[in-house]
């Protein structure tokens, strides 16, 4: 004999932050956003804030200005995954209850920028935006998938859970919260491993210009920190900056963890995507006035976070 069914409902949030880029409502909805594991009820909703511009730099600036701010940091997108679970409690003799009809629902809420290209927008900019959108949606689907897997784990672990009627609901909620805590750690690890989607192609803009040393040097492996002088460079519009000139104009010193100094190790010079200083052959060409940034990097640029690694130093370049 069973008691009337008792329903329990709990809701928690799993959040993922995006520090790289955007999406566009004019492109078809990516079907990966709507894939959920069997047994988990799920829905992904996407909302947008509108950005404007005719250049890469204008779009970047608008995303930084209008994107969500979380704990004092600016992001261009955000993903939250409200999750709810419920069950029916069925009692038996001896004061024991068993959970029946366990249901879990995950609603991924994704906030992204939206750009409507002006009629005179450069076709390469439009193409890059579309590519960028597809890459970012793939990254966002990864956040959603972590939440969806957590939902599946909750359902598996709560299915047919039994115990004293006075304790079984508490046990079930404790289990669900442990799964949620593990998923929150997985969300942070996912962003760290993908560099907020950069390894999945979410860097928006023309490919970075890279000029590298002609050979590797074992001393590079010993570098713990870089010191670059001068701290800034100046160029004139139309000036060509070959890689050899960069080696002459910038003095790069490596410091080891023990405080020893190193010279002559392999390094790369990377220019952030921009329209003023562009890659030309084995160097760069200053096309228009303004400020750009050059990175001096030891090691593989694809394997480090330029803004956080001690093996990367940013050098402003002013073009006049």
C-alpha positions as CSV (number, residue, x, y, z in Angstrom):
1,X,0.0,0.0,0.0
2,X,1.4,3.4,-0.9
3,X,0.8,6.9,0.4
4,X,-0.4,9.6,-2.0
5,X,2.6,10.6,-4.2
6,X,4.7,13.4,-2.8
7,X,6.5,15.6,-5.3
8,X,9.8,17.3,-4.5
9,X,11.3,20.1,-6.6
10,X,14.7,21.7,-6.4
11,X,16.5,24.2,-8.7
12,X,20.2,25.1,-8.9
13,X,22.3,26.9,-11.5
14,X,25.4,25.9,-13.4
15,X,27.2,28.9,-15.0
16,X,29.7,29.1,-17.7
17,X,31.4,32.4,-18.8
18,X,32.6,33.3,-22.2
19,X,35.5,35.7,-22.6
20,X,35.9,35.5,-26.3
21,X,33.0,36.1,-28.7
22,X,29.6,36.2,-30.1
23,X,26.6,34.9,-32.0
24,X,24.2,36.2,-34.7
25,X,20.5,35.7,-34.9
26,X,20.6,35.9,-38.7
27,X,22.4,32.6,-38.9
28,X,20.6,29.2,-38.6
29,X,20.3,27.9,-35.1
30,X,23.1,25.4,-34.4
31,X,21.4,22.0,-33.7
32,X,24.1,21.1,-31.1
33,X,22.5,23.5,-28.7
34,X,19.4,21.4,-28.5
35,X,21.0,18.0,-28.0
36,X,20.3,16.5,-24.5
37,X,20.9,12.9,-23.3
38,X,18.0,10.5,-23.1
39,X,15.9,10.8,-20.0
40,X,16.8,14.5,-19.4
41,X,14.3,17.2,-20.4
42,X,16.2,20.1,-21.8
43,X,15.9,23.3,-23.7
44,X,18.5,25.9,-24.8
45,X,17.2,29.5,-25.1
46,X,19.5,32.2,-26.7
47,X,19.0,35.9,-26.1
48,X,21.1,38.7,-27.6
49,X,22.4,42.2,-27.1
50,X,23.0,44.2,-30.3
51,X,26.5,45.4,-31.3
52,X,27.3,47.8,-34.2
53,X,30.3,48.5,-36.3
54,X,32.0,48.3,-39.7
55,X,35.4,47.1,-38.5
56,X,36.9,44.4,-36.3
57,X,38.0,46.9,-33.7
58,X,34.6,48.6,-33.6
59,X,32.8,45.3,-33.0
60,X,35.3,44.3,-30.4
61,X,34.8,47.6,-28.6
62,X,31.0,47.3,-28.6
63,X,31.2,43.7,-27.3
64,X,33.4,44.8,-24.5
65,X,31.2,47.8,-23.7
66,X,27.8,46.0,-23.9
67,X,28.6,42.5,-22.8
68,X,27.7,41.1,-19.4
69,X,29.8,42.1,-16.4
70,X,30.3,39.4,-13.8
71,X,32.2,39.9,-10.5
72,X,33.7,43.0,-12.0
73,X,35.0,41.4,-15.2
74,X,33.7,42.0,-18.6
75,X,32.6,39.1,-20.9
76,X,31.0,39.1,-24.3
77,X,28.7,36.2,-23.5
78,X,27.3,34.1,-20.6
79,X,25.7,30.7,-20.2
80,X,23.6,29.7,-17.2
81,X,21.9,26.3,-16.8
82,X,19.0,26.4,-14.4
83,X,18.4,22.7,-13.4
84,X,15.4,21.3,-11.6
85,X,14.7,17.7,-10.4
86,X,11.6,16.1,-8.9
87,X,10.3,12.7,-7.9
88,X,7.4,10.8,-6.4
89,X,8.0,9.1,-3.0
90,X,6.4,5.7,-2.6
91,X,6.2,4.2,0.9
92,X,6.3,0.5,1.9
93,X,6.2,-1.3,5.2
94,X,8.6,-0.5,8.0
95,X,8.7,3.2,7.3
96,X,10.7,2.9,4.1
97,X,10.2,5.0,1.0
98,X,11.5,4.6,-2.6
99,X,11.9,7.4,-5.1
100,X,9.8,6.8,-8.3
101,X,9.3,8.8,-11.5
102,X,12.5,10.9,-11.1
103,X,12.5,13.8,-13.6
104,X,15.4,16.2,-14.3
105,X,15.1,19.3,-16.5
106,X,18.0,21.5,-17.7
107,X,17.3,24.9,-19.3
108,X,20.4,26.4,-20.8
109,X,20.2,30.2,-21.0
110,X,22.8,31.7,-23.4
111,X,23.5,35.4,-23.8
112,X,25.4,36.5,-26.9
113,X,25.9,39.5,-29.0
114,X,24.1,40.0,-32.3
115,X,25.4,42.0,-35.3
116,X,23.4,43.0,-38.3
117,X,25.9,43.8,-41.1
118,X,25.5,47.3,-42.7
119,X,24.8,47.3,-46.4
120,X,28.4,48.4,-47.1
121,X,30.1,46.0,-44.7
122,X,33.2,44.3,-46.0
123,X,32.4,40.8,-47.1
124,X,35.5,39.4,-45.3
125,X,34.2,40.8,-42.0
126,X,30.8,39.2,-42.6
127,X,32.4,35.9,-43.4
128,X,34.6,36.0,-40.3
129,X,31.6,36.9,-38.1
130,X,29.7,33.8,-39.4
131,X,32.7,31.5,-38.8
132,X,33.2,33.0,-35.4
133,X,29.5,32.4,-34.5
134,X,29.7,28.8,-35.4
135,X,32.8,28.3,-33.3
136,X,31.3,30.0,-30.3
137,X,28.0,28.1,-30.5
138,X,30.1,24.9,-30.4
139,X,31.9,26.2,-27.3
140,X,28.6,27.1,-25.7
141,X,27.2,23.7,-26.5
142,X,30.1,22.3,-24.5
143,X,28.9,24.2,-21.4
144,X,25.4,23.0,-22.0
145,X,26.6,19.4,-22.4
146,X,28.3,19.5,-19.0
147,X,25.1,20.6,-17.3
148,X,23.1,18.0,-19.3
149,X,25.5,15.2,-18.2
150,X,25.1,16.4,-14.6
151,X,21.3,16.1,-15.1
152,X,21.7,12.6,-16.4
153,X,23.9,11.6,-13.4
154,X,21.3,13.0,-11.0
155,X,18.6,10.9,-12.6
156,X,20.7,7.8,-12.6
157,X,21.7,8.2,-8.9
158,X,18.2,9.0,-7.6
159,X,16.4,6.4,-9.6
160,X,15.0,3.8,-7.2
161,X,16.8,5.4,-4.2
162,X,15.3,4.1,-1.0
163,X,15.6,4.6,2.7
164,X,13.7,5.8,5.8
165,X,10.8,8.1,4.7
166,X,12.1,10.8,7.0
167,X,15.6,10.8,5.4
168,X,15.3,9.7,1.8
169,X,14.5,13.2,0.5
170,X,17.4,14.7,2.3
171,X,19.7,12.0,0.9
172,X,18.4,12.6,-2.6
173,X,19.0,16.4,-2.4
174,X,22.5,15.8,-1.0
175,X,23.4,13.5,-3.9
176,X,22.0,16.0,-6.4
177,X,24.1,18.9,-4.9
178,X,27.3,16.8,-5.0
179,X,26.7,16.2,-8.7
180,X,26.1,19.9,-9.2
181,X,29.3,20.8,-7.3
182,X,31.3,18.4,-9.5
183,X,29.7,19.9,-12.6
184,X,30.7,23.4,-11.5
185,X,34.3,22.3,-11.3
186,X,34.0,20.7,-14.7
187,X,32.7,24.0,-16.2
188,X,35.7,25.9,-14.9
189,X,38.1,23.2,-16.2
190,X,36.4,23.3,-19.6
191,X,37.0,27.0,-19.9
192,X,40.6,26.6,-18.7
193,X,41.3,23.8,-21.2
194,X,39.7,25.6,-24.1
195,X,40.9,29.1,-23.0
196,X,37.3,30.2,-23.1
197,X,36.8,28.7,-26.6
198,X,40.0,30.0,-28.2
199,X,41.2,26.5,-28.9
200,X,37.9,25.9,-30.6
201,X,38.2,28.9,-32.9
202,X,36.4,31.7,-31.1
203,X,39.1,34.3,-31.7
204,X,37.3,37.0,-33.7
205,X,39.3,38.8,-36.4
206,X,41.9,38.1,-39.1
207,X,44.6,35.6,-38.1
208,X,47.3,37.0,-35.9
209,X,50.5,37.9,-37.6
210,X,53.4,35.8,-36.3
211,X,57.2,36.2,-36.9
212,X,59.3,33.6,-35.2
213,X,62.9,33.0,-34.6
214,X,64.5,30.8,-37.3
215,X,65.5,28.1,-34.8
216,X,64.6,26.8,-31.4
217,X,67.0,27.2,-28.5
218,X,67.1,25.0,-25.4
219,X,67.6,28.1,-23.2
220,X,64.0,29.0,-24.0
221,X,62.8,26.2,-21.7
222,X,64.6,27.8,-18.8
223,X,62.8,31.2,-19.1
224,X,60.5,31.9,-16.2
225,X,59.9,35.6,-17.0
226,X,60.5,38.0,-19.9
227,X,61.7,41.6,-19.7
228,X,61.3,43.6,-22.9
229,X,62.8,47.1,-23.7
230,X,61.8,49.6,-24.9
231,X,58.3,49.3,-23.4
232,X,56.7,50.8,-26.6
233,X,57.5,51.4,-30.3
234,X,56.6,54.1,-32.8
235,X,56.0,53.6,-36.5
236,X,55.0,55.8,-39.4
237,X,52.2,55.0,-41.8
238,X,53.6,53.1,-44.7
239,X,56.7,51.9,-42.8
240,X,57.7,48.3,-43.3
241,X,58.8,46.4,-40.1
242,X,60.6,43.2,-41.1
243,X,61.3,40.5,-38.5
244,X,65.0,41.3,-38.5
245,X,64.2,44.9,-37.5
246,X,62.1,43.7,-34.5
247,X,65.1,41.7,-33.3
248,X,67.3,44.9,-33.6
249,X,64.8,47.3,-32.0
250,X,63.6,45.2,-29.1
251,X,65.9,44.0,-26.4
252,X,64.5,40.8,-24.9
253,X,65.9,39.4,-21.7
254,X,64.9,36.1,-20.1
255,X,64.9,35.6,-16.3
256,X,65.1,32.1,-14.8
257,X,63.3,31.2,-11.6
258,X,66.7,31.4,-9.9
259,X,67.2,35.0,-11.1
260,X,69.7,34.2,-13.8
261,X,69.6,36.1,-17.1
262,X,69.3,34.5,-20.6
263,X,69.8,36.0,-24.1
264,X,69.6,34.5,-27.6
265,X,66.7,32.1,-27.0
266,X,63.9,31.4,-29.5
267,X,60.9,33.7,-29.4
268,X,58.0,34.9,-31.5
269,X,56.5,38.3,-32.3
270,X,52.7,38.3,-32.6
271,X,50.5,41.2,-33.6
272,X,47.0,41.2,-32.3
273,X,44.3,41.2,-35.0
274,X,43.9,44.7,-36.3
275,X,43.6,46.7,-39.6
276,X,46.5,49.1,-39.0
277,X,49.6,46.8,-38.8
278,X,49.2,43.8,-41.0
279,X,51.4,40.8,-41.8
280,X,53.6,41.3,-44.9
281,X,56.1,38.6,-45.9
282,X,58.4,38.0,-42.9
283,X,57.3,41.3,-41.2
284,X,54.6,43.8,-40.9
285,X,53.3,46.9,-42.7
286,X,51.9,50.0,-41.0
287,X,48.8,50.8,-43.0
288,X,47.1,53.5,-41.0
289,X,47.5,55.7,-37.9
290,X,46.5,54.4,-34.4
291,X,47.6,52.1,-31.6
292,X,48.1,48.3,-31.9
293,X,49.8,45.7,-29.7
294,X,52.7,43.4,-30.3
295,X,53.4,40.4,-28.1
296,X,56.8,38.9,-27.5
297,X,56.4,35.3,-26.7
298,X,58.6,32.4,-25.6
299,X,57.2,29.0,-26.5
300,X,54.2,28.0,-28.6
301,X,51.7,30.9,-28.9
302,X,48.9,28.3,-29.2
303,X,49.6,26.7,-25.9
304,X,49.7,29.7,-23.5
305,X,47.4,32.5,-22.4
306,X,49.1,35.6,-23.6
307,X,47.5,37.8,-21.0
308,X,48.4,35.7,-18.1
309,X,51.6,33.9,-18.9
310,X,55.0,35.2,-17.7
311,X,56.4,34.0,-21.0
312,X,54.5,36.8,-22.9
313,X,55.0,40.5,-22.8
314,X,52.7,43.0,-24.7
315,X,54.4,46.0,-26.3
316,X,52.2,48.9,-27.5
317,X,52.9,50.2,-31.0
318,X,51.9,53.8,-31.9
319,X,51.5,54.4,-35.7
320,X,51.5,58.1,-36.7
